[in-house]
Amino acid sequence: MNCETFRDSTLDWLEGSLADAAGFRAHRAACPACAGLVEGFEENERLLRGAPVPAAPPELWSRIAAAVAKPAPSFAKASEGWRARPRWVPFAAAAAALLAVAALFASARPARTELPLTIVDAGPALGAFVPRYEAADAALALGD
């Protein structure tokens, strides 16, 4: 048995359901690292078994049973003149109000104004700084 299979079978050893207990014990005796691993698990088991278990208050189960036995509230009592609204109604109303305000501002937007644009020839001195789009058009044409 190697260390990996030893680690994989440690929980089976602690539960008492390990098929190869002799191989497990032999590896444990030969490998100090794996022996320390099992000792740590066994120490944890001893500590957990010795820890006090908190007890639930005696009335806890009767309170749970009473809460489960309560009838579910009715949401539509038309005979009493009221009707509970679903939870999504306020959200739907808020969304409708938001859409109305957005539509109001969208229709009240002023028309776009035209910006005056003047094209100036840069001349040969600044020609290196002017972007050229012929190469980009050629690259796009190759992609088609």
C-alpha positions as CSV (number, residue, x, y, z in Angstrom):
1,M,0.0,0.0,0.0
2,N,1.3,3.5,-0.8
3,C,0.6,6.8,0.9
4,E,-2.2,7.8,-1.5
5,T,-4.2,4.7,-1.1
6,F,-3.6,4.9,2.6
7,R,-5.1,8.4,2.8
8,D,-8.0,7.3,0.6
9,S,-8.8,4.4,3.0
10,T,-8.3,6.2,6.3
11,L,-12.0,7.0,6.8
12,D,-12.9,3.4,6.0
13,W,-10.4,2.4,8.7
14,L,-12.0,4.7,11.3
15,E,-15.5,3.4,10.4
16,G,-14.3,-0.2,10.7
17,S,-15.2,-1.1,7.1
18,L,-11.7,-1.4,5.6
19,A,-11.2,-4.5,3.5
20,D,-7.4,-4.6,3.6
21,A,-6.9,-3.9,7.3
22,A,-3.6,-5.8,7.4
23,G,-2.0,-3.7,4.6
24,F,-3.3,-0.6,6.3
25,R,-1.7,-1.5,9.6
26,A,1.6,-2.5,7.9
27,H,1.8,0.8,6.0
28,R,0.9,2.7,9.2
29,A,3.8,1.0,11.0
30,A,6.3,1.7,8.2
31,C,5.3,5.3,7.4
32,P,5.5,8.0,10.1
33,A,3.7,10.6,8.1
34,C,0.7,8.4,7.5
35,A,0.8,7.2,11.2
36,G,0.6,10.9,12.3
37,L,-2.3,11.4,10.0
38,V,-4.3,8.6,11.5
39,E,-3.3,9.7,15.0
40,G,-4.7,13.2,14.3
41,F,-8.0,11.7,13.0
42,E,-8.3,9.5,16.1
43,E,-7.6,12.4,18.4
44,N,-10.3,14.4,16.7
45,E,-12.7,11.5,17.1
46,R,-11.9,11.3,20.9
47,L,-12.4,15.0,21.3
48,L,-15.7,15.0,19.5
49,R,-17.0,12.0,21.3
50,G,-16.2,13.6,24.7
51,A,-17.8,16.9,23.8
52,P,-21.1,17.6,25.5
53,V,-24.1,17.6,23.1
54,P,-26.4,20.6,23.7
55,A,-29.9,19.7,24.5
56,A,-32.9,21.3,22.8
57,P,-35.4,23.0,25.2
58,P,-38.3,20.7,26.0
59,E,-40.9,23.0,24.3
60,L,-39.0,23.3,21.0
61,W,-40.7,20.3,19.3
62,S,-44.2,21.4,20.4
63,R,-43.6,24.9,19.1
64,I,-42.4,23.5,15.7
65,A,-45.4,21.3,15.5
66,A,-47.8,24.2,16.3
67,A,-46.1,26.4,13.6
68,V,-46.4,23.6,11.0
69,A,-50.0,22.9,11.9
70,K,-51.1,26.5,11.4
71,P,-53.3,26.9,8.3
72,A,-51.7,29.0,5.5
73,P,-53.0,32.5,5.2
74,S,-55.6,33.1,2.6
75,F,-54.8,35.8,0.0
76,A,-58.2,36.3,-1.5
77,K,-61.2,36.8,0.8
78,A,-63.7,38.4,-1.5
79,S,-66.5,37.8,0.9
80,E,-64.8,40.1,3.4
81,G,-64.3,42.8,0.9
82,W,-60.5,42.8,0.6
83,R,-58.0,41.2,-1.6
84,A,-54.2,40.9,-0.9
85,R,-52.1,42.0,-3.8
86,P,-49.1,39.9,-5.0
87,R,-45.6,41.0,-4.1
88,W,-44.7,42.0,-7.7
89,V,-47.4,44.7,-8.0
90,P,-45.3,47.5,-6.4
91,F,-42.4,46.6,-8.6
92,A,-44.6,46.6,-11.7
93,A,-46.0,50.0,-10.7
94,A,-42.5,51.4,-10.2
95,A,-41.3,50.1,-13.6
96,A,-44.4,51.6,-15.3
97,A,-43.7,55.0,-13.7
98,L,-40.1,54.9,-14.7
99,L,-41.0,54.1,-18.3
100,A,-43.5,57.0,-18.3
101,V,-40.9,59.4,-17.1
102,A,-38.3,58.1,-19.6
103,A,-40.8,58.5,-22.4
104,L,-41.6,62.1,-21.3
105,F,-37.9,63.1,-21.3
106,A,-37.2,61.3,-24.6
107,S,-40.0,63.2,-26.3
108,A,-39.0,66.6,-24.8
109,R,-35.4,66.3,-26.0
110,P,-34.4,69.3,-28.3
111,A,-33.5,68.6,-31.9
112,R,-29.8,68.0,-32.6
113,T,-27.9,71.1,-33.7
114,E,-25.4,70.9,-36.6
115,L,-21.8,71.6,-35.7
116,P,-19.9,73.7,-38.3
117,L,-17.1,71.6,-39.7
118,T,-14.2,73.1,-41.6
119,I,-11.8,70.9,-43.5
120,V,-8.3,72.4,-43.9
121,D,-5.6,71.0,-46.1
122,A,-2.6,70.2,-43.9
123,G,-0.2,70.3,-46.8
124,P,3.0,68.3,-47.3
125,A,4.7,69.5,-44.1
126,L,2.1,67.9,-41.8
127,G,1.1,65.1,-44.1
128,A,2.8,62.5,-41.9
129,F,0.5,63.4,-39.0
130,V,-2.7,63.2,-40.9
131,P,-4.3,59.7,-40.6
132,R,-4.6,57.8,-43.9
133,Y,-7.5,55.5,-44.3
134,E,-6.6,53.9,-47.7
135,A,-4.8,51.1,-45.9
136,A,-7.7,50.4,-43.7
137,D,-10.1,50.3,-46.7
138,A,-7.8,47.9,-48.5
139,A,-7.6,45.6,-45.4
140,L,-11.4,45.6,-45.2
141,A,-11.7,44.8,-48.8
142,L,-9.4,41.8,-48.4
143,G,-11.6,40.6,-45.5
144,D,-14.7,40.5,-47.7
